Amino acid sequence: MQIKTIHHIKQNTASLNVEEAIATLKLMNLAERDIRNQNLLSLSEAKERLARA
């Protein structure tokens, strides 16, 4: 599986294969749920967690 940026996906949505399109929709749904539940990280918190991983 390839990792692509959100910008790339937005520009190339029409060319996604079915599996990539489904994965994108799932990620969007998870993100929307997190936003509704206020389960968010600031940029500095995200960077700190990534540095620890």
PQR file of N, CA, C, O and H, with PARSE charges and radii, in Angstrom:
ATOM      1  N   MET A   1       0.845  -1.179   0.000 -0.4000 1.5000
ATOM      2  CA  MET A   1       0.000   0.000   0.000 -0.0000 2.0000
ATOM      3  C   MET A   1       0.887   1.238   0.000  0.5500 1.7000
ATOM      4  O   MET A   1       1.879   1.305   0.727 -0.5500 1.4000
ATOM      5  N   GLN A   2       0.527   2.199  -0.808 -0.4000 1.5000
ATOM      6  CA  GLN A   2       1.288   3.439  -0.882 -0.0000 2.0000
ATOM      7  C   GLN A   2       0.688   4.472   0.065  0.5500 1.7000
ATOM      8  O   GLN A   2      -0.522   4.490   0.290 -0.5500 1.4000
ATOM      9  H   GLN A   2      -0.278   2.145  -1.398  0.4000 1.0000
ATOM     10  N   ILE A   3       1.530   5.321   0.611 -0.4000 1.5000
ATOM     11  CA  ILE A   3       1.069   6.421   1.451 -0.0000 2.0000
ATOM     12  C   ILE A   3       1.058   7.672   0.588  0.5500 1.7000
ATOM     13  O   ILE A   3       2.048   8.001  -0.064 -0.5500 1.4000
ATOM     14  H   ILE A   3       2.513   5.307   0.429  0.4000 1.0000
ATOM     15  N   LYS A   4      -0.077   8.367   0.593 -0.4000 1.5000
ATOM     16  CA  LYS A   4      -0.221   9.571  -0.214 -0.0000 2.0000
ATOM     17  C   LYS A   4      -0.689  10.710   0.674  0.5500 1.7000
ATOM     18  O   LYS A   4      -1.353  10.483   1.685 -0.5500 1.4000
ATOM     19  H   LYS A   4      -0.882   8.100   1.123  0.4000 1.0000
ATOM     20  N   THR A   5      -0.344  11.938   0.298 -0.4000 1.5000
ATOM     21  CA  THR A   5      -0.782  13.094   1.066 -0.0000 2.0000
ATOM     22  C   THR A   5      -2.246  13.393   0.757  0.5500 1.7000
ATOM     23  O   THR A   5      -2.778  12.983  -0.275 -0.5500 1.4000
ATOM     24  H   THR A   5       0.195  12.123  -0.523  0.4000 1.0000
ATOM     25  N   ILE A   6      -2.881  14.113   1.671 -0.4000 1.5000
ATOM     26  CA  ILE A   6      -4.270  14.525   1.459 -0.0000 2.0000
ATOM     27  C   ILE A   6      -4.374  15.362   0.186  0.5500 1.7000
ATOM     28  O   ILE A   6      -5.330  15.215  -0.575 -0.5500 1.4000
ATOM     29  H   ILE A   6      -2.449  14.446   2.509  0.4000 1.0000
ATOM     30  N   HIS A   7      -3.409  16.228  -0.046 -0.4000 1.5000
ATOM     31  CA  HIS A   7      -3.411  17.069  -1.248 -0.0000 2.0000
ATOM     32  C   HIS A   7      -3.427  16.197  -2.506  0.5500 1.7000
ATOM     33  O   HIS A   7      -4.181  16.463  -3.441 -0.5500 1.4000
ATOM     34  H   HIS A   7      -2.633  16.348   0.573  0.4000 1.0000
ATOM     35  N   HIS A   8      -2.596  15.162  -2.522 -0.4000 1.5000
ATOM     36  CA  HIS A   8      -2.546  14.255  -3.674 -0.0000 2.0000
ATOM     37  C   HIS A   8      -3.896  13.563  -3.868  0.5500 1.7000
ATOM     38  O   HIS A   8      -4.389  13.457  -4.991 -0.5500 1.4000
ATOM     39  H   HIS A   8      -1.984  14.945  -1.762  0.4000 1.0000
ATOM     40  N   ILE A   9      -4.478  13.099  -2.787 -0.4000 1.5000
ATOM     41  CA  ILE A   9      -5.765  12.396  -2.882 -0.0000 2.0000
ATOM     42  C   ILE A   9      -6.850  13.330  -3.399  0.5500 1.7000
ATOM     43  O   ILE A   9      -7.651  12.938  -4.247 -0.5500 1.4000
ATOM     44  H   ILE A   9      -4.077  13.185  -1.875  0.4000 1.0000
ATOM     45  N   LYS A  10      -6.884  14.573  -2.894 -0.4000 1.5000
ATOM     46  CA  LYS A  10      -7.883  15.530  -3.369 -0.0000 2.0000
ATOM     47  C   LYS A  10      -7.738  15.780  -4.865  0.5500 1.7000
ATOM     48  O   LYS A  10      -8.734  15.866  -5.584 -0.5500 1.4000
ATOM     49  H   LYS A  10      -6.233  14.891  -2.205  0.4000 1.0000
ATOM     50  N   GLN A  11      -6.510  15.895  -5.329 -0.4000 1.5000
ATOM     51  CA  GLN A  11      -6.281  16.173  -6.748 -0.0000 2.0000
ATOM     52  C   GLN A  11      -6.554  14.962  -7.631  0.5500 1.7000
ATOM     53  O   GLN A  11      -6.853  15.119  -8.814 -0.5500 1.4000
ATOM     54  H   GLN A  11      -5.701  15.826  -4.745  0.4000 1.0000
ATOM     55  N   ASN A  12      -6.455  13.764  -7.078 -0.4000 1.5000
ATOM     56  CA  ASN A  12      -6.554  12.552  -7.889 -0.0000 2.0000
ATOM     57  C   ASN A  12      -7.693  11.629  -7.455  0.5500 1.7000
ATOM     58  O   ASN A  12      -7.621  10.416  -7.653 -0.5500 1.4000
ATOM     59  H   ASN A  12      -6.211  13.637  -6.116  0.4000 1.0000
ATOM     60  N   THR A  13      -8.732  12.196  -6.870 -0.4000 1.5000
ATOM     61  CA  THR A  13      -9.839  11.397  -6.362 -0.0000 2.0000
ATOM     62  C   THR A  13     -10.453  10.514  -7.435  0.5500 1.7000
ATOM     63  O   THR A  13     -10.781   9.357  -7.173 -0.5500 1.4000
ATOM     64  H   THR A  13      -8.791  13.181  -6.710  0.4000 1.0000
ATOM     65  N   ALA A  14     -10.611  11.039  -8.624 -0.4000 1.5000
ATOM     66  CA  ALA A  14     -11.254  10.276  -9.695 -0.0000 2.0000
ATOM     67  C   ALA A  14     -10.446   9.054 -10.108  0.5500 1.7000
ATOM     68  O   ALA A  14     -10.998   8.102 -10.659 -0.5500 1.4000
ATOM     69  H   ALA A  14     -10.345  11.979  -8.837  0.4000 1.0000
ATOM     70  N   SER A  15      -9.146   9.074  -9.846 -0.4000 1.5000
ATOM     71  CA  SER A  15      -8.314   7.955 -10.287 -0.0000 2.0000
ATOM     72  C   SER A  15      -8.037   6.922  -9.188  0.5500 1.7000
ATOM     73  O   SER A  15      -7.279   5.978  -9.410 -0.5500 1.4000
ATOM     74  H   SER A  15      -8.698   9.848  -9.398  0.4000 1.0000
ATOM     75  N   LEU A  16      -8.645   7.091  -8.002 -0.4000 1.5000
ATOM     76  CA  LEU A  16      -8.438   6.113  -6.931 -0.0000 2.0000
ATOM     77  C   LEU A  16      -9.088   4.789  -7.297  0.5500 1.7000
ATOM     78  O   LEU A  16     -10.159   4.760  -7.904 -0.5500 1.4000
ATOM     79  H   LEU A  16      -9.261   7.858  -7.821  0.4000 1.0000
ATOM     80  N   ASN A  17      -8.434   3.691  -6.927 -0.4000 1.5000
ATOM     81  CA  ASN A  17      -9.091   2.406  -7.128 -0.0000 2.0000
ATOM     82  C   ASN A  17     -10.095   2.202  -5.997  0.5500 1.7000
ATOM     83  O   ASN A  17     -10.128   2.991  -5.053 -0.5500 1.4000
ATOM     84  H   ASN A  17      -7.564   3.714  -6.434  0.4000 1.0000
ATOM     85  N   VAL A  18     -10.897   1.175  -6.077 -0.4000 1.5000
ATOM     86  CA  VAL A  18     -11.983   0.959  -5.119 -0.0000 2.0000
ATOM     87  C   VAL A  18     -11.453   0.839  -3.692  0.5500 1.7000
ATOM     88  O   VAL A  18     -12.017   1.430  -2.771 -0.5500 1.4000
ATOM     89  H   VAL A  18     -10.871   0.533  -6.843  0.4000 1.0000
ATOM     90  N   GLU A  19     -10.379   0.083  -3.503 -0.4000 1.5000
ATOM     91  CA  GLU A  19      -9.829  -0.100  -2.157 -0.0000 2.0000
ATOM     92  C   GLU A  19      -9.335   1.220  -1.576  0.5500 1.7000
ATOM     93  O   GLU A  19      -9.548   1.492  -0.394 -0.5500 1.4000
ATOM     94  H   GLU A  19      -9.921  -0.397  -4.252  0.4000 1.0000
ATOM     95  N   GLU A  20      -8.682   2.038  -2.387 -0.4000 1.5000
ATOM     96  CA  GLU A  20      -8.201   3.333  -1.916 -0.0000 2.0000
ATOM     97  C   GLU A  20      -9.368   4.263  -1.596  0.5500 1.7000
ATOM     98  O   GLU A  20      -9.319   5.003  -0.613 -0.5500 1.4000
ATOM     99  H   GLU A  20      -8.509   1.816  -3.347  0.4000 1.0000
ATOM    100  N   ALA A  21     -10.408   4.231  -2.411 -0.4000 1.5000
ATOM    101  CA  ALA A  21     -11.573   5.075  -2.170 -0.0000 2.0000
ATOM    102  C   ALA A  21     -12.266   4.681  -0.869  0.5500 1.7000
ATOM    103  O   ALA A  21     -12.656   5.551  -0.090 -0.5500 1.4000
ATOM    104  H   ALA A  21     -10.448   3.630  -3.209  0.4000 1.0000
ATOM    105  N   ILE A  22     -12.420   3.386  -0.626 -0.4000 1.5000
ATOM    106  CA  ILE A  22     -13.044   2.912   0.611 -0.0000 2.0000
ATOM    107  C   ILE A  22     -12.197   3.307   1.816  0.5500 1.7000
ATOM    108  O   ILE A  22     -12.731   3.768   2.825 -0.5500 1.4000
ATOM    109  H   ILE A  22     -12.103   2.680  -1.259  0.4000 1.0000
ATOM    110  N   ALA A  23     -10.889   3.132   1.719 -0.4000 1.5000
ATOM    111  CA  ALA A  23      -9.994   3.507   2.820 -0.0000 2.0000
ATOM    112  C   ALA A  23     -10.080   5.004   3.103  0.5500 1.7000
ATOM    113  O   ALA A  23     -10.075   5.419   4.262 -0.5500 1.4000
ATOM    114  H   ALA A  23     -10.456   2.758   0.899  0.4000 1.0000
ATOM    115  N   THR A  24     -10.159   5.809   2.053 -0.4000 1.5000
ATOM    116  CA  THR A  24     -10.270   7.256   2.219 -0.0000 2.0000
ATOM    117  C   THR A  24     -11.560   7.620   2.927  0.5500 1.7000
ATOM    118  O   THR A  24     -11.552   8.454   3.831 -0.5500 1.4000
ATOM    119  H   THR A  24     -10.164   5.471   1.112  0.4000 1.0000
ATOM    120  N   LEU A  25     -12.670   7.008   2.531 -0.4000 1.5000
ATOM    121  CA  LEU A  25     -13.953   7.275   3.183 -0.0000 2.0000
ATOM    122  C   LEU A  25     -13.928   6.865   4.650  0.5500 1.7000
ATOM    123  O   LEU A  25     -14.462   7.577   5.501 -0.5500 1.4000
ATOM    124  H   LEU A  25     -12.676   6.330   1.796  0.4000 1.0000
ATOM    125  N   LYS A  26     -13.318   5.732   4.950 -0.4000 1.5000
ATOM    126  CA  LYS A  26     -13.221   5.285   6.342 -0.0000 2.0000
ATOM    127  C   LYS A  26     -12.418   6.277   7.176  0.5500 1.7000
ATOM    128  O   LYS A  26     -12.806   6.612   8.295 -0.5500 1.4000
ATOM    129  H   LYS A  26     -12.884   5.154   4.259  0.4000 1.0000
ATOM    130  N   LEU A  27     -11.300   6.746   6.630 -0.4000 1.5000
ATOM    131  CA  LEU A  27     -10.489   7.728   7.358 -0.0000 2.0000
ATOM    132  C   LEU A  27     -11.245   9.036   7.569  0.5500 1.7000
ATOM    133  O   LEU A  27     -11.143   9.651   8.630 -0.5500 1.4000
ATOM    134  H   LEU A  27     -10.984   6.474   5.721  0.4000 1.0000
ATOM    135  N   MET A  28     -11.999   9.459   6.564 -0.4000 1.5000
ATOM    136  CA  MET A  28     -12.788  10.682   6.698 -0.0000 2.0000
ATOM    137  C   MET A  28     -13.845  10.520   7.777  0.5500 1.7000
ATOM    138  O   MET A  28     -14.066  11.437   8.569 -0.5500 1.4000
ATOM    139  H   MET A  28     -12.082   8.959   5.701  0.4000 1.0000
ATOM    140  N   ASN A  29     -14.505   9.361   7.819 -0.4000 1.5000
ATOM    141  CA  ASN A  29     -15.515   9.117   8.844 -0.0000 2.0000
ATOM    142  C   ASN A  29     -14.907   9.108  10.237  0.5500 1.7000
ATOM    143  O   ASN A  29     -15.485   9.666  11.170 -0.5500 1.4000
ATOM    144  H   ASN A  29     -14.326   8.616   7.176  0.4000 1.0000
ATOM    145  N   LEU A  30     -13.740   8.476  10.388 -0.4000 1.5000
ATOM    146  CA  LEU A  30     -13.056   8.472  11.685 -0.0000 2.0000
ATOM    147  C   LEU A  30     -12.684   9.895  12.107  0.5500 1.7000
ATOM    148  O   LEU A  30     -12.845  10.264  13.270 -0.5500 1.4000
ATOM    149  H   LEU A  30     -13.270   8.023   9.631  0.4000 1.0000
ATOM    150  N   ALA A  31     -12.192  10.681  11.168 -0.4000 1.5000
ATOM    151  CA  ALA A  31     -11.805  12.061  11.474 -0.0000 2.0000
ATOM    152  C   ALA A  31     -13.021  12.888  11.887  0.5500 1.7000
ATOM    153  O   ALA A  31     -12.945  13.664  12.839 -0.5500 1.4000
ATOM    154  H   ALA A  31     -12.061  10.381  10.224  0.4000 1.0000
ATOM    155  N   GLU A  32     -14.131  12.731  11.185 -0.4000 1.5000
ATOM    156  CA  GLU A  32     -15.343  13.477  11.526 -0.0000 2.0000
ATOM    157  C   GLU A  32     -15.849  13.087  12.909  0.5500 1.7000
ATOM    158  O   GLU A  32     -16.300  13.944  13.669 -0.5500 1.4000
ATOM    159  H   GLU A  32     -14.192  12.100  10.411  0.4000 1.0000
ATOM    160  N   ARG A  33     -15.779  11.803  13.239 -0.4000 1.5000
ATOM    161  CA  ARG A  33     -16.210  11.334  14.559 -0.0000 2.0000
ATOM    162  C   ARG A  33     -15.322  11.931  15.655  0.5500 1.7000
ATOM    163  O   ARG A  33     -15.817  12.366  16.695 -0.5500 1.4000
ATOM    164  H   ARG A  33     -15.413  11.106  12.622  0.4000 1.0000
ATOM    165  N   ASP A  34     -14.017  11.947  15.413 -0.4000 1.5000
ATOM    166  CA  ASP A  34     -13.099  12.538  16.388 -0.0000 2.0000
ATOM    167  C   ASP A  34     -13.389  14.025  16.589  0.5500 1.7000
ATOM    168  O   ASP A  34     -13.338  14.520  17.715 -0.5500 1.4000
ATOM    169  H   ASP A  34     -13.615  11.594  14.568  0.4000 1.0000
ATOM    170  N   ILE A  35     -13.688  14.728  15.516 -0.4000 1.5000
ATOM    171  CA  ILE A  35     -14.001  16.157  15.619 -0.0000 2.0000
ATOM    172  C   ILE A  35     -15.273  16.362  16.430  0.5500 1.7000
ATOM    173  O   ILE A  35     -15.317  17.228  17.304 -0.5500 1.4000
ATOM    174  H   ILE A  35     -13.729  14.326  14.601  0.4000 1.0000
ATOM    175  N   ARG A  36     -16.311  15.570  16.149 -0.4000 1.5000
ATOM    176  CA  ARG A  36     -17.566  15.680  16.912 -0.0000 2.0000
ATOM    177  C   ARG A  36     -17.346  15.410  18.396  0.5500 1.7000
ATOM    178  O   ARG A  36     -17.942  16.076  19.242 -0.5500 1.4000
ATOM    179  H   ARG A  36     -16.275  14.867  15.439  0.4000 1.0000
ATOM    180  N   ASN A  37     -16.497  14.442  18.717 -0.4000 1.5000
ATOM    181  CA  ASN A  37     -16.225  14.063  20.107 -0.0000 2.0000
ATOM    182  C   ASN A  37     -15.123  14.913  20.738  0.5500 1.7000
ATOM    183  O   ASN A  37     -14.719  14.664  21.873 -0.5500 1.4000
ATOM    184  H   ASN A  37     -16.012  13.901  18.030  0.4000 1.0000
ATOM    185  N   GLN A  38     -14.646  15.901  20.014 -0.4000 1.5000
ATOM    186  CA  GLN A  38     -13.576  16.786  20.465 -0.0000 2.0000
ATOM    187  C   GLN A  38     -12.327  16.009  20.876  0.5500 1.7000
ATOM    188  O   GLN A  38     -11.624  16.395  21.810 -0.5500 1.4000
ATOM    189  H   GLN A  38     -14.974  16.104  19.092  0.4000 1.0000
ATOM    190  N   ASN A  39     -12.062  14.918  20.173 -0.4000 1.5000
ATOM    191  CA  ASN A  39     -10.877  14.102  20.408 -0.0000 2.0000
ATOM    192  C   ASN A  39      -9.781  14.591  19.457  0.5500 1.7000
ATOM    193  O   ASN A  39      -9.454  13.939  18.465 -0.5500 1.4000
ATOM    194  H   ASN A  39     -12.634  14.604  19.414  0.4000 1.0000
ATOM    195  N   LEU A  40      -9.227  15.753  19.790 -0.4000 1.5000
ATOM    196  CA  LEU A  40      -8.297  16.424  18.888 -0.0000 2.0000
ATOM    197  C   LEU A  40      -6.952  16.652  19.563  0.5500 1.7000
ATOM    198  O   LEU A  40      -6.862  16.701  20.790 -0.5500 1.4000
ATOM    199  H   LEU A  40      -9.492  16.283  20.596  0.4000 1.0000
ATOM    200  N   LEU A  41      -5.925  16.789  18.765 -0.4000 1.5000
ATOM    201  CA  LEU A  41      -4.582  17.121  19.241 -0.0000 2.0000
ATOM    202  C   LEU A  41      -4.134  18.418  18.590  0.5500 1.7000
ATOM    203  O   LEU A  41      -4.445  18.692  17.431 -0.5500 1.4000
ATOM    204  H   LEU A  41      -5.998  16.749  17.769  0.4000 1.0000
ATOM    205  N   SER A  42      -3.404  19.204  19.351 -0.4000 1.5000
ATOM    206  CA  SER A  42      -2.772  20.368  18.738 -0.0000 2.0000
ATOM    207  C   SER A  42      -1.585  19.871  17.921  0.5500 1.7000
ATOM    208  O   SER A  42      -1.157  18.726  18.066 -0.5500 1.4000
ATOM    209  H   SER A  42      -3.151  18.982  20.292  0.4000 1.0000
ATOM    210  N   LEU A  43      -1.069  20.722  17.080 -0.4000 1.5000
ATOM    211  CA  LEU A  43       0.083  20.348  16.258 -0.0000 2.0000
ATOM    212  C   LEU A  43       1.267  19.970  17.141  0.5500 1.7000
ATOM    213  O   LEU A  43       1.966  18.994  16.867 -0.5500 1.4000
ATOM    214  H   LEU A  43      -1.417  21.652  16.962  0.4000 1.0000
ATOM    215  N   SER A  44       1.490  20.741  18.195 -0.4000 1.5000
ATOM    216  CA  SER A  44       2.629  20.444  19.078 -0.0000 2.0000
ATOM    217  C   SER A  44       2.431  19.115  19.808  0.5500 1.7000
ATOM    218  O   SER A  44       3.395  18.374  19.999 -0.5500 1.4000
ATOM    219  H   SER A  44       0.922  21.533  18.417  0.4000 1.0000
ATOM    220  N   GLU A  45       1.193  18.797  20.220 -0.4000 1.5000
ATOM    221  CA  GLU A  45       0.926  17.507  20.870 -0.0000 2.0000
ATOM    222  C   GLU A  45       1.166  16.350  19.907  0.5500 1.7000
ATOM    223  O   GLU A  45       1.742  15.329  20.284 -0.5500 1.4000
ATOM    224  H   GLU A  45       0.409  19.398  20.065  0.4000 1.0000
ATOM    225  N   ALA A  46       0.726  16.512  18.678 -0.4000 1.5000
ATOM    226  CA  ALA A  46       0.913  15.454  17.682 -0.0000 2.0000
ATOM    227  C   ALA A  46       2.400  15.225  17.413  0.5500 1.7000
ATOM    228  O   ALA A  46       2.850  14.082  17.338 -0.5500 1.4000
ATOM    229  H   ALA A  46       0.257  17.341  18.372  0.4000 1.0000
ATOM    230  N   LYS A  47       3.160  16.308  17.268 -0.4000 1.5000
ATOM    231  CA  LYS A  47       4.601  16.183  17.031 -0.0000 2.0000
ATOM    232  C   LYS A  47       5.292  15.497  18.205  0.5500 1.7000
ATOM    233  O   LYS A  47       6.174  14.660  18.013 -0.5500 1.4000
ATOM    234  H   LYS A  47       2.795  17.237  17.329  0.4000 1.0000
ATOM    235  N   GLU A  48       4.886  15.857  19.419 -0.4000 1.5000
ATOM    236  CA  GLU A  48       5.486  15.259  20.612 -0.0000 2.0000
ATOM    237  C   GLU A  48       5.219  13.755  20.669  0.5500 1.7000
ATOM    238  O   GLU A  48       6.118  12.969  20.970 -0.5500 1.4000
ATOM    239  H   GLU A  48       4.169  16.537  19.575  0.4000 1.0000
ATOM    240  N   ARG A  49       3.988  13.364  20.380 -0.4000 1.5000
ATOM    241  CA  ARG A  49       3.643  11.937  20.393 -0.0000 2.0000
ATOM    242  C   ARG A  49       4.393  11.168  19.308  0.5500 1.7000
ATOM    243  O   ARG A  49       4.846  10.047  19.536 -0.5500 1.4000
ATOM    244  H   ARG A  49       3.258  14.002  20.136  0.4000 1.0000
ATOM    245  N   LEU A  50       4.521  11.769  18.137 -0.4000 1.5000
ATOM    246  CA  LEU A  50       5.255  11.108  17.058 -0.0000 2.0000
ATOM    247  C   LEU A  50       6.733  10.956  17.404  0.5500 1.7000
ATOM    248  O   LEU A  50       7.359   9.957  17.052 -0.5500 1.4000
ATOM    249  H   LEU A  50       4.153  12.680  17.952  0.4000 1.0000
ATOM    250  N   ALA A  51       7.278  11.940  18.087 -0.4000 1.5000
ATOM    251  CA  ALA A  51       8.688  11.877  18.468 -0.0000 2.0000
ATOM    252  C   ALA A  51       8.935  10.751  19.478  0.5500 1.7000
ATOM    253  O   ALA A  51      10.006  10.144  19.490 -0.5500 1.4000
ATOM    254  H   ALA A  51       6.769  12.751  18.373  0.4000 1.0000
ATOM    255  N   ARG A  52       7.941  10.480  20.320 -0.4000 1.5000
ATOM    256  CA  ARG A  52       8.076   9.417  21.323 -0.0000 2.0000
ATOM    257  C   ARG A  52       7.902   8.030  20.724  0.5500 1.7000
ATOM    258  O   ARG A  52       8.391   7.048  21.281 -0.5500 1.4000
ATOM    259  H   ARG A  52       7.071  10.973  20.310  0.4000 1.0000
ATOM    260  N   ALA A  53       7.219   7.943  19.607 -0.4000 1.5000
ATOM    261  CA  ALA A  53       6.906   6.628  19.015 -0.0000 2.0000
ATOM    262  C   ALA A  53       8.095   5.976  18.367  0.5500 1.7000
ATOM    263  O   ALA A  53       7.980   4.873  17.832 -0.5500 1.4000
ATOM    264  H   ALA A  53       6.822   8.741  19.154  0.4000 1.0000
TER
END
